[in-house]
Amino acid sequence: MHPSTALATVLVDELVRGGVREAVLAPGSRSAPLAYALEEADRAGRLRLHVRIDERSAGFLALGLARGSGAPVAVVTTSGTAVANLHPAVLEASHSGIPLVVLSADRPAELRGTGANQTTVQPGIFAGAVRWEVDLPAPEAVTPGAGAHWRSTVCRALAAARGAGPVAGAGAGPVHLNVSFRDPLAPVPVPAAGADDLLAGRASGVPWVTVAPVPAARPAPLAPGHRTLVLLGDLPDPASADRALSWAQEAGWPVLAEPFGRLPTGPGVVPHGPLLAAAVARGELTELLPERVVVVGRLTLFRELGALLRLPGVVVEHVSAHERWTDPSHVVSRVHGPGALVAPPRRHTEASSWVHAWTAAGEALAGRVAAAAGTEPTGVGVARVVAGALGAGDVLVLGSSTVPRDLAVSLDGTAAAARVVANRGLAGIDGTVATAVGVALAVQGGEPPTGPPRVLALMGDLTFLHDAGGLVIGPGEPRPDLTVVVVNDDGGGIFSTLEYGDPDRLASPTGAAAAERVFGTPHGTDLGALCAAHGVPHERLDSLGALEERLAERAEGLRVLEVPVDRATHRRVRDALR
């Protein structure tokens, strides 16, 4: 076979041998050898191929598939700006520890810097965001040792993506294989005696290199303590969230949790925790002041939780899922690895009364939170309905900005322990629709006894519009069963709750107009018409009761439920909650 076809065929074969079962392709000419190899592997049932016309959505689809499955997922692009469009997804994968395998097709190296069409310097384009990268040159011929070289390269990439073996150092994350191809790019029959032997992989379909995991050091448990408060942030998977919650409960410590990994529920979980944290940080509720705060995972959502770490005299410890720990305030005094969650500390004799003090304070807020949320559609009200519709086996994909905050303050500890997925690595609004599609496709791929899990996504209108291309799914492509709930306040509602929405700043007509234009960013888009253009069912719901009724139905295919909300309610509800 032609060297370009041989290179692409070997790369795809070794990816499959290494455990890759999902691949996303954004088509182009230079990547044709990889496209043919992927399509052939899909036809043979060795992996599942997803084709997307937009590279940014393709990258986040791959990210969602990797989040949902926990396994490396490949994303393939052609050369030029196509590669750069993957950068947001690569950055998110890097900060979240998601095993994303980027294969960017390139023109031969001698064309770089010559003005050749669709050619730039692709090696290093992702700078420090990848765990490992390699620039594979365009082969002139299929030579002895070529197959071994290519296969070994794929194995190194997968080991780095998983954060496994001797190549580990920064944990799981994205890797980049830049692969150059020469014409012809479509398969052509070229006699090559012995080529099959040169390219063959290991017998029995095993990877060319098997990388053994590095044994973890035996961790020491945290010291016991009475007035210890646990803050659960973003964790890499629901199993980590489950371990962290069980560990805190066994230790007898109250838990304030951001709503990622798993909806927090059970003994010790403090209802409406962020509201109490804000009060304690302001110097109120002094009986709840902790002596020690243990942060598990990465806090990304509430300034109020961060303020607890800066209280005078509080000792801060961090349990990190990665080699790099999170400490933006520079207050952490001790860092523990994830193994610390295996053995809980000895329960303190006064632990029960400490947990009760926190949980009772949270329970006392329940009626007032419901009253503040109101009976008409508000962000908090929609979040309460969505949380109430979830079962323990369901999955919720959360957008950024207002919706996760609304969800967190609304949780009273009684919601089902549904899995929660969110792109909190950089907390951007990029690619959320495509991520949700990928998560749904990944978790619904199997058929457990109770059927595939139901997947809901909750996001704001700007997040939805930012990735409207994620709705574009070709007629022959795998389609998810996914309900997307869009809280539509016609703009950037979160800014009204920040200093930019302060009434004093908005007192003058000039101040109000400026804030509306550069922060409010009204768009006036007809979401129903947008969905119709993509052939996606859409329904506009003007009451929380109507939303509750629709969410009680199990959706087939992709659908969008839009709930219009007055943007002015965000600050009013926030002030009422405070």
C-alpha positions in Angstrom: 0.0 0.0 0.0 1.0 3.6 -0.4 3.1 5.0 2.5 0.4 7.5 3.5 -2.2 4.8 3.6 0.1 2.5 5.5 0.9 5.1 8.2 -2.8 5.9 8.8 -3.8 2.3 8.8 -1.2 1.4 11.4 -2.0 4.4 13.6 -5.7 3.6 13.7 -5.1 -0.1 14.3 -2.8 0.5 17.2 -5.3 3.0 18.7 -7.9 0.3 18.7 -5.5 -2.2 20.2 -4.8 0.3 22.9 -8.4 0.6 23.9 -9.7 3.5 21.8 -13.4 2.8 21.0 -14.6 6.2 19.9 -13.2 8.6 17.3 -14.4 11.9 16.0 -13.5 13.2 12.5 -13.8 16.7 11.1 -13.3 16.0 7.4 -10.6 17.6 5.2 -8.3 16.6 2.3 -5.0 16.2 4.1 -6.5 14.0 6.7 -8.1 11.7 4.1 -5.8 8.7 4.9 -6.9 8.8 8.5 -10.5 9.2 7.4 -10.4 6.1 5.3 -8.8 4.1 8.0 -11.3 5.2 10.6 -14.3 4.5 8.3 -12.9 1.0 7.7 -12.5 0.4 11.4 -16.0 1.7 12.1 -17.4 -0.6 9.3 -15.6 -3.6 10.9 -17.1 -2.8 14.3 -13.7 -2.1 15.9 -14.6 1.5 17.0 -17.4 3.9 16.6 -16.8 6.9 14.3 -18.6 10.3 14.6 -18.3 12.8 11.8 -18.7 16.6 12.5 -18.3 19.5 10.1 -17.0 21.9 12.7 -13.6 21.3 14.4 -14.5 23.1 17.7 -17.7 21.0 18.1 -15.7 17.9 17.1 -13.2 18.6 19.9 -15.8 19.0 22.5 -17.8 16.0 21.3 -14.6 13.9 21.8 -14.2 15.5 25.2 -17.7 14.5 26.2 -17.2 11.0 24.9 -14.0 10.7 27.0 -15.7 12.2 30.1 -18.7 9.8 29.7 -16.6 6.7 29.2 -13.4 7.5 31.1 -11.4 6.1 28.1 -9.2 7.9 25.6 -11.0 9.3 22.6 -9.4 10.3 19.3 -10.2 13.5 17.4 -8.9 13.9 13.8 -8.6 17.1 11.8 -7.0 18.3 8.6 -4.2 20.9 8.5 -4.2 24.6 9.1 -6.8 26.5 11.1 -8.7 23.2 11.7 -6.1 22.3 14.2 -6.3 25.6 16.0 -10.0 25.2 16.4 -9.3 22.3 18.8 -7.4 24.5 21.2 -10.4 25.3 23.6 -11.2 21.6 23.9 -7.5 20.7 24.4 -7.2 23.4 27.2 -10.3 22.1 28.9 -9.0 18.5 28.7 -5.6 19.6 30.1 -7.1 21.4 33.1 -9.7 18.6 33.8 -7.4 15.7 33.2 -9.4 14.2 30.3 -7.6 11.7 28.0 -8.0 13.3 24.6 -5.9 12.1 21.6 -5.5 14.7 18.9 -4.4 13.5 15.5 -3.8 16.5 13.2 -3.0 15.8 9.6 -0.2 18.0 8.2 1.6 18.7 4.9 5.2 17.5 4.5 7.6 19.4 6.7 9.5 21.0 3.7 6.4 23.1 2.9 6.4 24.9 6.3 7.4 28.5 5.9 7.1 28.5 2.1 3.6 30.0 1.8 2.1 26.7 0.8 -1.7 26.6 1.0 -3.3 25.6 4.4 0.2 25.1 5.9 1.4 26.5 9.2 3.7 25.3 12.0 1.5 22.7 13.8 4.0 21.1 16.1 3.8 22.8 19.4 0.5 24.6 18.5 -1.0 23.6 21.9 2.1 24.8 23.8 2.1 23.5 27.4 -1.5 22.2 27.3 -0.6 18.6 26.2 0.9 15.9 28.2 3.0 14.6 25.3 3.4 15.4 21.6 5.2 14.1 18.6 5.7 15.2 15.0 5.5 12.2 12.7 7.2 12.9 9.3 5.6 11.9 6.0 7.0 8.6 5.0 8.7 8.2 1.6 8.3 4.4 1.7 7.3 1.6 3.9 10.7 0.6 5.4 11.7 -2.1 7.9 11.0 -0.9 11.4 8.4 1.7 10.2 5.5 -0.2 11.7 7.2 -0.8 15.0 8.1 3.0 15.2 4.5 4.1 14.5 2.9 1.6 16.9 5.3 2.4 19.7 4.5 6.1 19.2 0.8 5.4 19.6 1.5 3.4 22.8 3.5 6.3 24.2 0.7 8.7 23.4 -2.0 6.6 25.1 0.1 6.0 28.2 0.6 9.8 28.5 -3.1 10.5 27.9 -4.0 8.1 30.7 -1.3 9.5 33.0 0.0 5.9 33.4 3.3 4.2 33.7 6.8 5.7 33.7 5.7 8.5 31.4 3.3 9.8 34.0 4.0 13.1 35.6 1.1 15.4 35.2 -1.8 13.0 35.3 -4.2 12.1 32.5 -4.8 14.7 29.8 -4.6 15.5 26.1 -1.8 14.4 23.7 -1.0 15.5 20.2 0.2 13.5 17.3 0.9 15.7 14.3 1.0 13.4 11.3 2.3 14.5 7.8 1.1 12.8 4.7 2.2 13.0 1.0 0.1 12.6 -2.0 -1.8 10.6 -3.1 -4.1 10.8 -0.1 -6.8 8.4 -1.2 -5.9 4.7 -1.1 -4.2 3.3 -4.3 -3.0 -0.2 -4.9 0.8 -0.1 -4.8 2.6 -3.5 -4.9 4.9 -3.8 -1.9 6.4 -7.2 -1.2 6.4 -8.0 2.5 4.6 -4.8 3.5 2.1 -6.7 5.6 4.8 -8.3 7.7 6.5 -4.9 8.1 3.3 -3.3 9.4 1.8 -6.2 11.4 1.0 -5.6 15.1 1.5 -8.0 18.0 -0.3 -11.4 17.8 -3.8 -11.7 19.4 -4.5 -8.0 18.9 -2.6 -6.8 21.9 -0.9 -3.4 22.0 2.7 -3.1 20.7 3.7 -1.9 24.2 1.9 -2.7 27.4 2.5 -0.1 30.1 2.2 -1.3 33.7 0.8 1.1 36.2 3.1 2.7 38.8 2.1 1.5 42.3 0.9 4.3 44.5 2.6 5.0 47.7 0.7 3.9 50.8 -1.0 7.1 52.1 -1.3 8.2 55.7 -4.8 9.1 56.8 -5.6 12.7 57.8 -5.3 13.5 61.5 -8.6 13.5 63.4 -10.2 16.8 64.3 -13.5 18.0 65.8 -14.3 21.2 64.0 -13.2 20.1 60.5 -15.2 21.2 57.5 -14.9 19.4 54.1 -15.4 21.3 50.9 -16.0 19.0 47.8 -15.0 20.6 44.5 -14.7 19.3 41.0 -13.3 15.8 40.9 -12.3 13.8 37.8 -15.1 11.2 37.9 -18.2 10.2 39.9 -16.3 7.4 41.7 -13.9 9.9 43.1 -16.8 12.0 44.3 -18.4 9.0 45.9 -15.2 8.1 47.7 -14.8 11.6 49.0 -18.3 11.9 50.3 -18.2 8.4 52.0 -14.8 9.3 53.5 -16.1 12.6 55.0 -19.2 10.9 56.3 -17.2 8.1 58.0 -15.0 10.8 59.6 -18.0 12.6 60.9 -17.4 15.9 59.2 -20.0 18.2 57.6 -19.7 18.6 53.8 -20.3 21.6 51.6 -20.3 20.4 48.0 -20.1 22.0 44.6 -22.6 20.1 42.4 -20.0 18.2 40.3 -19.2 14.5 40.0 -22.4 13.6 41.9 -25.3 15.5 43.3 -24.4 15.6 47.0 -26.8 13.8 49.2 -26.8 11.7 52.4 -25.7 12.2 56.1 -23.4 15.2 56.7 -24.2 17.0 53.4 -25.2 20.5 54.4 -28.4 21.8 52.6 -27.9 25.1 50.8 -24.2 25.0 51.8 -23.0 28.0 49.8 -25.5 30.3 51.5 -24.2 29.2 55.0 -20.6 29.5 53.8 -21.3 33.1 52.8 -22.7 33.9 56.2 -19.8 32.3 58.1 -17.3 34.1 55.9 -19.1 37.5 56.8 -18.6 36.8 60.5 -22.1 35.6 61.2 -23.1 32.2 62.6 -19.9 32.1 64.6 -20.9 28.8 66.1 -20.1 27.2 62.7 -16.6 28.6 62.5 -14.2 25.7 61.6 -10.8 25.1 63.0 -9.7 23.2 59.9 -11.0 23.1 56.3 -10.2 20.1 54.1 -10.6 20.8 50.3 -11.1 17.7 48.2 -10.8 18.4 44.5 -10.8 21.8 42.9 -13.1 24.6 44.0 -14.2 26.6 40.9 -17.7 27.9 41.6 -18.2 30.1 44.7 -16.2 33.0 46.1 -17.9 32.2 49.4 -16.3 28.8 49.7 -12.9 30.4 48.9 -13.5 33.0 51.6 -13.7 30.2 54.3 -10.1 29.3 53.5 -8.9 32.8 54.3 -10.6 33.1 57.7 -8.0 33.9 60.4 -6.7 30.9 62.3 -8.2 28.3 60.0 -5.8 25.4 59.0 -6.3 24.4 55.3 -5.4 21.0 53.8 -6.0 19.8 50.3 -6.7 16.4 48.9 -5.7 16.6 45.2 -6.6 14.1 42.4 -3.5 15.4 40.4 0.1 16.0 41.0 -0.7 19.7 41.0 -2.7 21.0 43.9 -5.1 23.9 43.9 -4.3 26.8 46.1 -5.1 30.2 44.5 -5.1 32.0 47.9 -1.8 30.4 49.0 -3.2 29.2 52.3 -2.8 25.4 52.0 -0.5 24.0 54.7 -0.5 20.3 53.7 -1.3 18.4 50.5 -2.6 14.8 50.4 -2.9 12.5 47.4 -6.2 10.8 46.4 -5.2 7.7 48.3 -5.8 9.6 51.5 -9.6 9.0 50.9 -9.2 5.3 51.3 -8.7 5.4 55.0 -10.8 7.9 57.0 -9.4 9.4 60.1 -10.6 8.2 63.5 -14.0 9.7 64.3 -13.8 12.5 66.9 -16.0 12.0 70.0 -17.8 15.3 69.3 -18.2 14.8 65.5 -22.0 14.2 65.7 -22.7 17.5 67.3 -20.5 19.4 64.8 -22.3 17.8 61.8 -25.7 18.5 63.4 -24.8 22.2 63.9 -24.1 22.6 60.2 -26.9 20.5 58.8 -29.6 21.9 61.1 -28.6 25.4 60.0 -29.0 24.4 56.4 -32.3 22.7 57.0 -33.6 25.8 58.6 -33.2 27.6 55.2 -35.3 25.2 53.1 -38.6 27.1 53.2 -36.9 30.5 52.7 -34.9 29.3 49.7 -38.1 28.0 48.1 -39.8 31.3 48.8 -36.9 33.3 47.3 -36.9 31.1 44.2 -40.5 31.9 43.6 -43.3 30.2 41.7 -42.6 31.9 38.4 -39.6 30.8 36.3 -36.3 31.9 37.8 -32.8 30.4 37.4 -33.0 28.8 40.9 -36.5 27.6 40.2 -35.6 25.9 37.0 -32.6 24.3 38.7 -34.8 23.0 41.5 -37.2 21.4 39.0 -34.3 19.8 37.0 -32.7 18.4 40.1 -36.1 17.0 41.3 -36.5 15.2 37.9 -33.3 13.3 38.2 -33.0 9.7 39.3 -30.0 8.1 40.9 -29.0 6.4 37.5 -29.4 9.6 35.5 -26.7 12.0 34.2 -26.8 15.8 34.3 -24.5 17.9 32.1 -24.1 21.4 33.5 -23.2 24.5 31.6 -21.1 27.3 33.2 -21.9 30.7 34.6 -25.3 31.0 36.4 -26.8 27.6 36.2 -24.4 25.6 38.4 -24.6 28.3 41.0 -28.4 28.2 40.9 -28.3 24.5 41.2 -25.9 24.5 44.2 -27.8 27.0 46.3 -31.1 25.1 45.6 -29.9 21.7 46.7 -31.3 20.6 50.1 -29.6 17.3 50.4 -32.6 15.2 49.3 -32.0 15.0 45.5 -31.1 11.7 44.0 -27.4 11.0 43.6 -27.3 11.5 39.9 -24.0 11.8 38.1 -23.0 15.4 37.2 -20.6 16.3 34.3 -19.3 19.8 33.7 -16.4 21.4 31.9 -14.9 23.0 35.0 -11.2 22.8 33.9 -11.4 26.4 32.6 -15.2 26.9 33.3 -15.8 28.3 29.8 -19.0 28.2 27.9 -17.3 26.6 24.9 -18.7 23.4 23.4 -21.2 22.6 26.0 -23.9 21.2 23.6 -21.3 19.0 21.9 -19.9 17.9 25.3 -23.5 16.9 26.4 -24.0 15.0 23.1 -20.7 13.1 23.7 -21.5 12.3 27.3 -24.9 10.9 26.3 -23.5 8.8 23.4 -20.8 7.4 25.8 -23.1 6.5 28.7 -25.9 5.2 26.5 -23.7 2.9 24.5 -24.4 -0.1 26.7 -27.7 -1.7 27.8 -27.7 -2.2 31.6 -30.6 -4.1 33.0 -32.6 -1.0 33.7 -31.9 0.5 30.2 -29.5 3.2 29.2 -29.3 6.1 31.7 -31.3 9.3 31.0 -29.2 12.3 30.2 -30.3 15.9 30.8 -28.3 19.1 30.1 -28.9 22.4 31.8 -27.4 25.6 30.4 -28.0 29.3 29.7 -28.9 30.8 26.4 -25.4 32.2 25.7 -23.9 28.9 26.4 -26.4 27.2 24.1 -25.8 29.8 21.3 -22.1 29.6 21.7 -22.2 26.0 20.6 -25.3 25.9 18.3 -23.1 23.9 15.9 -23.2 21.1 18.4 -26.8 20.5 17.2 -25.5 19.6 13.7 -25.6 15.8 13.5 -25.6 14.2 10.1 -28.4 11.8 9.2 -26.1 8.7 9.3 -24.4 9.6 12.6 -25.0 8.1 16.0 -27.6 10.2 17.8 -28.1 10.5 21.6 -31.2 10.5 23.7 -30.6 13.9 25.3 -32.9 16.7 26.7 -31.3 20.1 26.8 -32.9 22.6 29.1 -32.1 26.2 28.2 -32.7 29.0 30.7 -33.2 31.9 28.3 -32.7 35.3 29.9 -31.7 36.9 26.5 -28.1 37.7 27.5 -25.5 37.4 30.2 -27.5 37.1 33.3 -24.6 36.3 35.6 -23.2 39.8 35.3 -26.3 41.3 36.9 -25.4 39.5 40.1 -21.8 40.8 40.1 -20.5 44.3 40.7 -21.5 45.3 37.2 -25.1 45.0 38.1 -24.9 47.1 41.3 -27.9 49.4 41.4 -25.7 52.4 42.1 -23.7 51.7 38.9 -27.0 51.5 37.0 -28.5 54.6 38.5 -27.7 56.8 35.5 -29.0 56.2 32.0 -25.5 56.1 30.6 -24.4 53.5 33.2 -27.4 51.3 32.6 -27.0 51.5 28.8 -23.3 50.7 28.9 -23.9 47.7 31.3 -26.7 46.4 29.1 -24.6 46.5 25.9 -21.2 45.2 27.1 -22.4 42.8 29.9 -26.1 42.1 29.3 -25.4 41.4 25.6 -29.0 40.8 24.5 -29.3 38.8 21.3 -33.0 38.4 20.5 -32.4 35.0 18.9 -35.5 32.8 18.2 -34.3 29.5 19.7 -37.2 27.7 18.2 -36.3 28.8 14.7 -32.7 27.9 15.3 -33.6 24.4 16.5 -36.0 24.0 13.5 -33.2 24.8 11.1 -31.3 21.9 12.5 -34.3 19.5 12.7 -34.2 19.4 16.5 -37.5 19.3 18.4 -38.0 22.4 20.5 -40.6 23.5 23.0 -40.9 26.8 24.9 -42.3 26.4 28.4 -43.5 29.4 30.3 -44.1 27.8 33.7 -42.2 25.5 36.1 -45.1 23.1 36.2 -44.9 22.7 32.4 -41.2 22.0 32.7 -41.8 19.4 35.4 -44.3 17.6 33.2 -42.0 17.5 30.2 -39.1 16.2 32.3 -41.2 13.4 33.6 -41.3 12.0 30.1 -38.3 10.0 28.8 -37.1 11.6 25.6 -36.1 9.7 22.5 -33.5 11.6 20.5 -32.3 15.1 20.9 -34.8 17.8 22.1 -34.5 21.3 23.5 -36.8 22.7 26.3 -36.5 26.5 26.5 -37.6 28.3 29.7 -37.7 32.1 29.3 -36.6 34.0 32.5 -36.6 37.7 33.2 -32.9 38.7 33.6 -33.8 41.1 36.3 -34.8 38.2 38.6 -31.2 37.0 39.0 -30.1 39.8 41.3 -33.4 39.9 43.0 -33.3 36.2 43.9 -29.6 36.4 44.9 -30.3 39.3 47.3 -33.4 37.5 48.7 -31.2 34.3 49.3 -28.5 36.3 51.0 
